[in-house]
Amino acid sequence: MHTANLGDRVRVEYVRTPEIVATTNKERATKTCEFTVGSREVFRTLSLGVVGMAPGDRKDLKLQPREAYGKVKRKLIRQVPRDRFPKHIQLRVGKRLTAIEAGSGRRRRVRVVKINPNSVMLDGNHPLAGKVVELEICLISIDSSSDANRSKPQFDMGGES
């Protein structure tokens, strides 16, 4: 049986293990991604973690923060005056917003982490920054042909929406 090697195109089903506990329907938590083994298309631990696996094989991977979404950057956590938000926006902890940085005009996804009477605390870090990410993976398929014109993978380790 063929096993995954560097340069192979693979398809993997994965689930973040905290999601298994958080949801009663495991099928909803399962996602699929496709990538070239050894590439930088996905996290390095995942990309190299499939080497030697055959279709149907399962494996648990643990990604440290530096291998996944990095450490929490304090400079991305900001207190913003409440009056800078449009009145029609209903704010709640966990809500995702798009903020426009003053000066550069750059857009950044932020999450509401605390609401005070006169201010709102926003966090521009990825929701999984600073956290260990645990994955259960299952190798679905291997393609050893060298077609360089394949589409980019769709991979979302996600967080809250």
C-alpha positions as CSV (number, residue, x, y, z in Angstrom):
1,M,0.0,0.0,0.0
2,H,1.3,3.4,-0.9
3,T,2.1,5.8,1.9
4,A,2.4,9.6,1.9
5,N,5.8,11.0,1.0
6,L,7.2,14.5,0.5
7,G,5.8,16.0,-2.6
8,D,2.6,13.9,-2.7
9,R,-0.7,15.7,-2.8
10,V,-2.9,14.5,0.0
11,R,-6.5,15.0,1.2
12,V,-7.0,14.8,5.0
13,E,-10.1,15.0,7.2
14,Y,-9.4,16.6,10.5
15,V,-11.2,17.8,13.6
16,R,-9.8,19.9,16.4
17,T,-10.2,17.7,19.4
18,P,-11.8,20.4,21.7
19,E,-14.6,20.6,19.1
20,I,-15.3,16.9,19.6
21,V,-16.3,17.6,23.2
22,A,-18.0,20.9,22.3
23,T,-20.4,19.4,19.7
24,T,-22.7,16.4,19.9
25,N,-22.5,15.9,16.1
26,K,-19.0,14.8,15.3
27,E,-19.7,15.0,11.5
28,R,-20.3,18.8,11.8
29,A,-16.9,19.3,13.4
30,T,-15.0,17.3,10.7
31,K,-13.4,19.4,8.0
32,T,-11.3,18.4,4.9
33,C,-8.1,20.0,3.5
34,E,-5.8,19.2,0.6
35,F,-2.1,20.0,0.5
36,T,1.3,19.0,-0.8
37,V,3.2,17.1,1.8
38,G,6.2,19.1,3.0
39,S,4.8,22.4,1.6
40,R,3.9,25.5,3.5
41,E,0.3,25.4,2.5
42,V,-0.7,24.2,6.0
43,F,1.0,24.2,9.4
44,R,4.4,22.4,9.2
45,T,3.4,19.9,11.9
46,L,0.4,18.8,9.8
47,S,2.3,18.9,6.5
48,L,5.0,16.6,7.8
49,G,2.7,14.7,10.1
50,V,1.2,12.7,7.3
51,V,4.5,11.2,6.0
52,G,4.3,7.4,6.2
53,M,0.5,7.4,6.6
54,A,-1.6,5.3,4.2
55,P,-5.2,6.1,3.2
56,G,-7.5,5.3,6.2
57,D,-4.7,5.8,8.8
58,R,-5.6,8.1,11.7
59,K,-3.2,10.1,13.9
60,D,-3.4,12.7,16.7
61,L,-1.3,15.8,16.3
62,K,-0.5,18.4,18.9
63,L,0.6,21.8,17.6
64,Q,2.3,24.2,20.0
65,P,1.4,27.9,19.7
66,R,4.6,28.6,17.7
67,E,3.7,25.8,15.3
68,A,0.1,27.1,14.8
69,Y,-1.2,30.6,15.4
70,G,1.7,32.1,17.4
71,K,1.8,33.7,20.7
72,V,-0.7,36.4,21.9
73,K,0.5,39.8,20.8
74,R,-0.5,42.3,23.5
75,K,-0.3,45.2,21.0
76,L,-3.3,43.7,19.2
77,I,-5.5,44.1,22.3
78,R,-6.9,47.6,22.5
79,Q,-9.4,49.5,24.5
80,V,-11.6,51.6,22.2
81,P,-14.1,54.3,23.3
82,R,-17.7,53.1,23.0
83,D,-18.7,56.2,21.1
84,R,-16.5,55.2,18.2
85,F,-18.9,52.4,17.3
86,P,-22.0,53.1,15.3
87,K,-25.1,53.1,17.5
88,H,-26.8,50.4,15.4
89,I,-24.2,47.8,16.1
90,Q,-25.1,45.4,18.9
91,L,-22.0,44.5,20.7
92,R,-21.5,41.3,22.6
93,V,-18.5,39.4,23.9
94,G,-17.2,37.1,21.2
95,K,-18.6,39.2,18.3
96,R,-16.2,39.5,15.3
97,L,-15.8,42.8,13.7
98,T,-13.7,44.3,10.9
99,A,-11.7,47.3,12.2
100,I,-9.9,49.8,10.0
101,E,-6.6,51.0,11.4
102,A,-6.1,54.7,11.6
103,G,-3.4,56.0,9.3
104,S,-2.9,52.9,7.2
105,G,-6.5,52.1,6.4
106,R,-5.6,48.5,6.8
107,R,-8.5,46.2,7.7
108,R,-8.1,43.7,10.6
109,R,-10.5,41.2,12.1
110,V,-11.0,41.8,15.8
111,R,-13.1,40.1,18.5
112,V,-15.0,41.8,21.3
113,V,-13.5,40.5,24.6
114,K,-15.0,42.9,27.1
115,I,-17.7,45.6,27.1
116,N,-17.5,48.4,29.7
117,P,-20.0,51.4,29.9
118,N,-17.6,53.8,28.1
119,S,-15.2,51.5,26.2
120,V,-14.9,48.2,24.4
121,M,-11.9,45.8,24.6
122,L,-11.0,44.4,21.2
123,D,-8.5,41.6,20.4
124,G,-6.9,41.4,17.0
125,N,-5.2,38.1,17.7
126,H,-6.4,34.9,16.1
127,P,-8.8,33.2,18.5
128,L,-6.4,30.3,18.8
129,A,-3.2,32.4,19.3
130,G,-1.3,31.3,22.4
131,K,-3.2,28.0,22.5
132,V,-2.1,24.4,21.8
133,V,-4.1,23.1,18.9
134,E,-4.9,19.4,18.9
135,L,-6.0,17.6,15.8
136,E,-7.3,14.2,15.0
137,I,-6.5,13.5,11.3
138,C,-7.4,10.8,8.9
139,L,-5.6,10.5,5.6
140,I,-8.3,10.2,2.9
141,S,-6.2,10.0,-0.3
142,I,-2.8,10.3,-1.8
143,D,-2.0,11.6,-5.3
144,S,1.7,11.1,-6.3
145,S,1.4,12.6,-9.7
146,S,3.3,15.9,-10.2
147,D,0.6,18.3,-11.5
148,A,1.8,21.8,-10.5
149,N,-1.4,23.5,-11.6
150,R,-3.5,22.2,-8.8
151,S,-5.8,24.6,-7.0
152,K,-4.7,26.0,-3.6
153,P,-6.0,24.2,-0.5
154,Q,-9.0,25.3,1.5
155,F,-7.9,25.0,5.1
156,D,-9.7,26.7,8.0
157,M,-8.6,25.9,11.6
158,G,-10.9,28.7,12.4
159,G,-12.2,30.2,15.5
160,E,-15.4,31.8,16.4
161,S,-17.4,33.7,13.8
